[in-house]
């Protein structure tokens, strides 16, 4: 499983509108092949900063499947005009903390 993470800096005067648009956009992303789950968190210290976390089955489900889809065009239309600056999206894999390397 892959975790997509992005800090979203929303234009300060548009946070309420962004949250409403994100609720609408959630149905788009959740219908995509390989989608597992997503969460949106609002920063407590910086009122217009959000953290988006999306779990995908594979990296390609996000980078090729979702971003290459017609549904992504609607996602962009709903959300991208709120960001300043445009977010950097990164992908992560889980580190197995139960592995005991080098021990006999």
N, C-alpha and C positions, 0 to 999 in steps of 0.2 A: 504494500500500500504506500502511496505517496501523499505527503502533506504539502499543499500549496499554502503559502503565507504571504500576505501583503499588508503593509501599513497604508491606510487610505487617509490622505489629508483632504478634507472636504472644505470647500469655501465656507468660512465661518457663518455667514448669514443664511446658509442653505442646509444646515444639518437636519432639520425636521423634514424638509422635502426629500433629502437624500434617504433618510430612514424609511419614508413611505415608498419611495421608488425601489429601494432595496427589498422591501417586503414583496413587492410585485415581481421583481427580478428573481427572487428566490425560487419561484415555481419554474422558471426557465432552466436554471442550473441543475435543480434537483431532478429534472426529467432526462438528463443527458446520460448516455451510455458510460459506464465506469464511475459515475458519481456515487459516493458513499454517504457523505454528510458534509454540512457546512455550519459555521458559526460566525457571527459578527459581534465583535466586542468594542465598546466605546471606552476610550481612555478616560481615566478619572482625573488626571492632571491637565490634559490638553483637550478641551471640549470638542474640538473639531477633528480629532484624530481617532481612527478606528483600526482594528486589527481584524482582517478577514482570514479565516482558516477554512480550507476546503480539502477534504480527503477524497482521493481518486484511487481507483484500482491500479492504474498504470499512469506513467508520465504522459504517454501518448493520448490517453483518454482526455487529458486537459489540453495539451499543446497542439494536438492534431484534431482530435474529435470535436471538442468544444470550441476551440478558437477557429476552427475551419468550418463551423456550421452556420446555417442561417439563423439559428437561435442566438448565436453569439452577436450577430448584428443588432438584434433587439436588445440584448444585454447592454451593449455599448450605447445604444440610443438612450436607454433608461438611466445609465449611471455615469458614463465617462465625462460628461460635462460638469460634474460636481467636483472633480479632483483638481487640486492645485498644490503641489506639482502632481504630475501623473505618477502613479505608484510603480514601484519596482516589485515584481512578483518573483518569489523564489520557491524552490521545491526541496523537500527534505524527506529522508528516509529514517526510520527509527533505528537507533543504536541498541543492539541486544546487550543489556546490562547483566544478563544472567550467565553469559559466556565466561568461562574461567580459563583463559589462555595462559599457557606456560606453567600451569600447576599440575602436579602428578597425582 
